[in-house]
Amino acid sequence: MRVLITGGAGYIGSVLTRQLLEKGYQVRVLDCLNYGGESILGVLSNPNFEFLRGDIRRKADVAEALQDVDAVVHLAAIVGDPACAKQPQLARETNLNASLMLYELCQNQSSVKRFVFASTCSNYGKMEGSDYIDETAPLKPISLYAELKVAFEQHLLSSKTRGDFIPTALRFATVYGISPRMRFDLTVNEFTRDAALGRELVIYGEQFWRPYCHVEDLARACALILESPCDKVDHEVFGVGDKSENYQKKMLAEEIKRILPETKVKYVHKDEDPRDYRVDFTKIKKQLGFSITKTVPQGIREIVFVIQNGILHDPFNKIYSNISE
Ligand SMILES: NC(=O)c1ccc[n+]([C@@H]2O[C@H](COP(=O)([O-])OP(=O)(O)OC[C@H]3O[C@@H](n4cnc5c(N)ncnc54)[C@H](O)[C@@H]3O)[C@@H](O)[C@H]2O)c1
């Protein structure tokens, strides 16, 4: 089975690439390498791996990438609220227009049977009340990033498709952990890097909740969708994470202090945060048997190890952030 991963050189994509290769899939990556291509150096010599440098906004690049493909995992995007706010036009073109074109081309190509879309729990915006929310909750996107994710997700879920084409949307929790394309603009990774280097943590809105999931587990969820029976995933949306892994930011700081007790933390209180939600991920667990393999404390330990052993030459390099200067 040949899988096309758009954005396969990115933080999640470079982990998924390796997982699928290990499982024996043929993997083709289409990526324009916004953050460089170091993440794929380790797989270039694998005979089951192919790389196409290209732009999902260009029809010719997409058509070439789709040749003889059985399934698509669509990760390529301008990722995160700040990156989309900074380049709104590029975000619209990439996250919505190009996604719609890719989706249409996939449906026109009979070899493509599965389509997995990386959506986000940011779609929920601010939760009403203090209970957990799940896939049935209303979507209240409060950023351009989430607005575009919601728009494509709704298109996918309501699309009339040929019978043997199975699309699925995954709402990822906020990700953390080690990847061949490291990111330090993600809360757990950033806090841990800073604490491991002896910096004081300055935390805004310490009381607000978010769900977190390790990058390897998010990638495993994509593979699980490809391998699940069609009737269980066809035109379905699943949150990806675990109910026990919802944290307030102050709880993340406490977990870091457990591992790095010297860490100094300063809280800057905010009464409002547009994103405040606790998510229940029972659907993917019950319907597909998904469970996480790593927790936030384990992710913190991995990052401490990387930083304290000098595995990254310059962890503050801007290639590790999607919020460019
Ligand atoms: N990181 C998270 O917390 C999180 C949470 C929810 C959802 N997601 C979604 O998961 C997906 C992957 O996120 P990530 O953290 O790996 O981000 P990333 O920025 O590391 O990876 C995105 C990749 O897409 C590529 N890309 C961007 N525009 C492109 C274009 N026009 N043509 C070809 N390639 C292009 C980039 O070069 C990059 O390699 C995204 O769709 C993101 O919205 C991420």
The ligand as an SDF file (V2000), in Angstrom:
LIG
                    3D

 44 48  0  0  0  0  0  0  0  0999 V2000
    1.1390   20.4780   16.3260 N   0  0  0  0  0  0  0  0  0  0  0  0
   -0.0860   20.4680   16.8720 C   0  0  0  0  0  0  0  0  0  0  0  0
   -0.3050   20.6890   18.1110 O   0  0  0  0  0  0  0  0  0  0  0  0
   -1.2450   20.1700   16.0250 C   0  0  0  0  0  0  0  0  0  0  0  0
   -2.4580   20.0830   16.6610 C   0  0  0  0  0  0  0  0  0  0  0  0
   -3.5410   19.8570   15.8940 C   0  0  0  0  0  0  0  0  0  0  0  0
   -3.4100   19.6860   14.5220 C   0  0  0  0  0  0  0  0  0  0  0  0
   -2.2170   19.7690   13.9030 N   0  0  0  0  0  0  0  0  0  0  0  0
   -2.1640   19.6130   12.4570 C   0  0  0  0  0  0  0  0  0  0  0  0
   -1.2490   18.5740   12.1100 O   0  0  0  0  0  0  0  0  0  0  0  0
   -0.6190   18.8730   10.8630 C   0  0  0  0  0  0  0  0  0  0  0  0
    0.8820   18.7980   10.9830 C   0  0  0  0  0  0  0  0  0  0  0  0
    1.3470   19.7100   11.9930 O   0  0  0  0  0  0  0  0  0  0  0  0
    2.8870   19.8090   12.4090 P   0  0  0  0  0  0  0  0  0  0  0  0
    2.9270   20.1560   13.8550 O   0  0  0  0  0  0  0  0  0  0  0  0
    3.6060   18.5930   11.9190 O   0  0  0  0  0  0  0  0  0  0  0  0
    3.3320   21.1090   11.5970 O   0  0  0  0  0  0  0  0  0  0  0  0
    4.6640   21.4380   10.7670 P   0  0  0  0  0  0  0  0  0  0  0  0
    4.6040   22.9000   10.4860 O   0  0  0  0  0  0  0  0  0  0  0  0
    5.8510   20.8950   11.4810 O   0  0  0  0  0  0  0  0  0  0  0  0
    4.4860   20.6260    9.4120 O   0  0  0  0  0  0  0  0  0  0  0  0
    3.7560   21.1040    8.3170 C   0  0  0  0  0  0  0  0  0  0  0  0
    4.5190   20.7180    7.0610 C   0  0  0  0  0  0  0  0  0  0  0  0
    3.7340   21.1450    5.9440 O   0  0  0  0  0  0  0  0  0  0  0  0
    4.6090   21.6760    4.9780 C   0  0  0  0  0  0  0  0  0  0  0  0
    3.8670   22.6030    4.1170 N   0  0  0  0  0  0  0  0  0  0  0  0
    3.3100   23.8010    4.4710 C   0  0  0  0  0  0  0  0  0  0  0  0
    2.7450   24.3780    3.4130 N   0  0  0  0  0  0  0  0  0  0  0  0
    2.9310   23.5320    2.3630 C   0  0  0  0  0  0  0  0  0  0  0  0
    2.5840   23.5920    0.9730 C   0  0  0  0  0  0  0  0  0  0  0  0
    1.9270   24.6310    0.4690 N   0  0  0  0  0  0  0  0  0  0  0  0
    2.9400   22.5620    0.1840 N   0  0  0  0  0  0  0  0  0  0  0  0
    3.6410   21.4920    0.6850 C   0  0  0  0  0  0  0  0  0  0  0  0
    3.9940   21.4020    1.9820 N   0  0  0  0  0  0  0  0  0  0  0  0
    3.6460   22.3970    2.8130 C   0  0  0  0  0  0  0  0  0  0  0  0
    5.7150   22.3640    5.7690 C   0  0  0  0  0  0  0  0  0  0  0  0
    6.9030   22.5230    4.9920 O   0  0  0  0  0  0  0  0  0  0  0  0
    5.8880   21.4120    6.9540 C   0  0  0  0  0  0  0  0  0  0  0  0
    6.8950   20.4620    6.6940 O   0  0  0  0  0  0  0  0  0  0  0  0
   -1.1280   20.2630   10.4560 C   0  0  0  0  0  0  0  0  0  0  0  0
   -2.1790   20.1170    9.5340 O   0  0  0  0  0  0  0  0  0  0  0  0
   -1.6210   20.8390   11.7640 C   0  0  0  0  0  0  0  0  0  0  0  0
   -2.6090   21.8270   11.5660 O   0  0  0  0  0  0  0  0  0  0  0  0
   -1.1220   19.9880   14.6330 C   0  0  0  0  0  0  0  0  0  0  0  0
  1  2  1  0
  2  3  2  0
  2  4  1  0
  4  5  1  0
  4 44  2  0
  5  6  2  0
  6  7  1  0
  7  8  2  0
  8  9  1  0
  8 44  1  0
  9 10  1  0
  9 42  1  0
 10 11  1  0
 11 12  1  0
 11 40  1  0
 12 13  1  0
 13 14  1  0
 14 15  2  0
 14 16  1  0
 14 17  1  0
 17 18  1  0
 18 19  2  0
 18 20  1  0
 18 21  1  0
 21 22  1  0
 22 23  1  0
 23 24  1  0
 23 38  1  0
 24 25  1  0
 25 26  1  0
 25 36  1  0
 26 27  1  0
 26 35  1  0
 27 28  2  0
 28 29  1  0
 29 30  1  0
 29 35  2  0
 30 31  1  0
 30 32  2  0
 32 33  1  0
 33 34  2  0
 34 35  1  0
 36 37  1  0
 36 38  1  0
 38 39  1  0
 40 41  1  0
 40 42  1  0
 42 43  1  0
M  CHG  2   8   1  16  -1
M  END
$$$$
